Amino acid sequence: MFDRMPRRISLWGFAVALLAVAAGAFPLSARDLEANADWMRPSALKPGDTIAFVAPAGPAKLPPLRKYATRLEKAGYKVLIPQGIEMRKNGYLGGTDEERAAELNAMIRDPKVRAIFPACGGYGLTRILDRIDYDALRKNPKIITGYSDLTALHLAVARKARLVSFHSPMPMHDLWREDQPEFAFAGQSFRRAVFADQYDKGNSGYAIAIPADGKPEKLVGGVARGRLVGGNLTLICSTLGTPYAIEPKGAILFIEDVNEATYRVDRYLSQLRLAGVLDAVSGVVAGSFAGPDPADAANIERVLRQYFGRSKVPVVIKFPVGHTPRNATLPHGGLVELDADSVRLRLLEDPVRLD
């Protein structure tokens, strides 16, 4: 599909890639450099912009959506909630495959919609990845957010549209509660990433903020640069072998999961290792992991240390991302630098355009 698309060359993208090569973070051929220039960034949100809520995975619930929509509207944004979104249920899905794909594509194709905020995660996105209009998204790039099952969408958008998206809190679970102390960090991190008033045109990039009570840990030292890709470990593995699979070469991989027993996390990591993913990345960020049993947390950490403790690339664990109230917004596909020695993840460019 990409060979038929008009190419948009970014001098900044080339410059960052060349810096990464100079730093030895990851080897890039001339073809890799050309592919790196294909990446696009959506425009940051400004008052007056339209934000659409959708339910491409699990069923939506209106009360939290309306609460967050009201907050956005008071700040000057327009919010579009599709009629009947809360009535559209199909078991554990937010409607039939046809309904969910049609809703998502309608928002992708609508030029007035500047951002798409999936209401919640759950299940079902892998069922509709082959029905999404990636050509329309490429022609009309916009902000796409979410985490958990939305990982499948982020991976697909990266492969098929080369668009930076945002692994982030969602309206139905986190954002409607951003005024509560427990979720304040997630709300602040989200605003920092996607809203234009958080950016200074005189500077480019920023360090991902870390909550005071949740500092991550260095597992393997070093510094690496690359595009930040990944998300929910289950979904990363579920898309391997498909046209929407993760592209690990030279990337900074981030992973997280929830309600997965230790042996399943072990199995997923062995799948990534056997598929060559872990040998291809230039760095690893492990986020929040919690199993169905309280004892699983310590056991999962032990497994993570087994897989990454002798890694040849920088590795950080316990990063504030995933199924946790302290869920940092990470730009999926954004150019970043991972400094494991300083336990810092820094964006090398703004993940949005300020136009």
Secondary structure in CASP SS format (residue, H / E / C, confidence):
PFRMAT SS
TARGET T0000
AUTHOR 0000-0000-0000
METHOD secondary structure of the structure
MODEL  1
M C 1.00
F H 1.00
D H 1.00
R H 1.00
M C 1.00
P C 1.00
R C 1.00
R C 1.00
I C 1.00
S C 1.00
L H 1.00
W H 1.00
G H 1.00
F H 1.00
A H 1.00
V H 1.00
A H 1.00
L H 1.00
L H 1.00
A H 1.00
V H 1.00
A H 1.00
A C 1.00
G C 1.00
A C 1.00
F C 1.00
P C 1.00
L C 1.00
S C 1.00
A H 1.00
R H 1.00
D H 1.00
L H 1.00
E H 1.00
A H 1.00
N H 1.00
A C 1.00
D C 1.00
W C 1.00
M E 1.00
R C 1.00
P C 1.00
S E 1.00
A C 1.00
L E 1.00
K C 1.00
P C 1.00
G C 1.00
D C 1.00
T E 1.00
I E 1.00
A E 1.00
F E 1.00
V E 1.00
A C 1.00
P C 1.00
A C 1.00
G C 1.00
P C 1.00
A C 1.00
K C 1.00
L H 1.00
P H 1.00
P H 1.00
L H 1.00
R H 1.00
K H 1.00
Y H 1.00
A H 1.00
T H 1.00
R H 1.00
L H 1.00
E H 1.00
K H 1.00
A C 1.00
G C 1.00
Y C 1.00
K E 1.00
V E 1.00
L E 1.00
I C 1.00
P C 1.00
Q C 1.00
G C 1.00
I C 1.00
E C 1.00
M C 1.00
R C 1.00
K C 1.00
N E 1.00
G C 1.00
Y C 1.00
L E 1.00
G C 1.00
G C 1.00
T C 1.00
D H 1.00
E H 1.00
E H 1.00
R H 1.00
A H 1.00
A H 1.00
E H 1.00
L H 1.00
N H 1.00
A H 1.00
M H 1.00
I H 1.00
R H 1.00
D C 1.00
P C 1.00
K C 1.00
V E 1.00
R E 1.00
A E 1.00
I E 1.00
F E 1.00
P E 1.00
A C 1.00
C C 1.00
G C 1.00
G C 1.00
Y C 1.00
G C 1.00
L H 1.00
T H 1.00
R H 1.00
I C 1.00
L H 1.00
D H 1.00
R H 1.00
I C 1.00
D C 1.00
Y H 1.00
D H 1.00
A H 1.00
L H 1.00
R H 1.00
K H 1.00
N C 1.00
P C 1.00
K C 1.00
I E 1.00
I E 1.00
T C 1.00
G C 1.00
Y C 1.00
S H 1.00
D H 1.00
L H 1.00
T H 1.00
A H 1.00
L H 1.00
H H 1.00
L H 1.00
A H 1.00
V H 1.00
A H 1.00
R H 1.00
K H 1.00
A H 1.00
R C 1.00
L E 1.00
V C 1.00
S E 1.00
F E 1.00
H E 1.00
S C 1.00
P C 1.00
M C 1.00
P C 1.00
M C 1.00
H C 1.00
D C 1.00
L H 1.00
W H 1.00
R H 1.00
E C 1.00
D C 1.00
Q C 1.00
P H 1.00
E H 1.00
F H 1.00
A H 1.00
F H 1.00
A H 1.00
G H 1.00
Q H 1.00
S H 1.00
F H 1.00
R H 1.00
R H 1.00
A H 1.00
V H 1.00
F E 1.00
A H 1.00
D H 1.00
Q H 1.00
Y C 1.00
D C 1.00
K C 1.00
G C 1.00
N C 1.00
S C 1.00
G C 1.00
Y C 1.00
A E 1.00
I C 1.00
A C 1.00
I C 1.00
P C 1.00
A C 1.00
D C 1.00
G C 1.00
K C 1.00
P C 1.00
E E 1.00
K E 1.00
L E 1.00
V E 1.00
G C 1.00
G C 1.00
V E 1.00
A E 1.00
R E 1.00
G E 1.00
R E 1.00
L E 1.00
V E 1.00
G E 1.00
G E 1.00
N E 1.00
L H 1.00
T H 1.00
L H 1.00
I H 1.00
C H 1.00
S H 1.00
T C 1.00
L C 1.00
G C 1.00
T C 1.00
P C 1.00
Y C 1.00
A C 1.00
I C 1.00
E C 1.00
P C 1.00
K C 1.00
G C 1.00
A C 1.00
I E 1.00
L E 1.00
F E 1.00
I E 1.00
E E 1.00
D E 1.00
V E 1.00
N C 1.00
E C 1.00
A C 1.00
T H 1.00
Y H 1.00
R H 1.00
V H 1.00
D H 1.00
R H 1.00
Y H 1.00
L H 1.00
S H 1.00
Q H 1.00
L H 1.00
R H 1.00
L H 1.00
A C 1.00
G C 1.00
V H 1.00
L H 1.00
D H 1.00
A H 1.00
V C 1.00
S C 1.00
G E 1.00
V E 1.00
V E 1.00
A E 1.00
G E 1.00
S E 1.00
F E 1.00
A E 1.00
G C 1.00
P C 1.00
D C 1.00
P C 1.00
A C 1.00
D H 1.00
A H 1.00
A H 1.00
N H 1.00
I H 1.00
E H 1.00
R H 1.00
V H 1.00
L H 1.00
R H 1.00
Q H 1.00
Y H 1.00
F H 1.00
G C 1.00
R C 1.00
S C 1.00
K C 1.00
V C 1.00
P C 1.00
V E 1.00
V E 1.00
I E 1.00
K C 1.00
F C 1.00
P C 1.00
V C 1.00
G C 1.00
H C 1.00
T C 1.00
P C 1.00
R C 1.00
N C 1.00
A C 1.00
T C 1.00
L E 1.00
P E 1.00
H E 1.00
G C 1.00
G C 1.00
L E 1.00
V E 1.00
E E 1.00
L E 1.00
D E 1.00
A C 1.00
D C 1.00
S C 1.00
V C 1.00
R E 1.00
L E 1.00
R E 1.00
L E 1.00
L C 1.00
E C 1.00
D C 1.00
P C 1.00
V C 1.00
R E 1.00
L C 1.00
D C 1.00
END
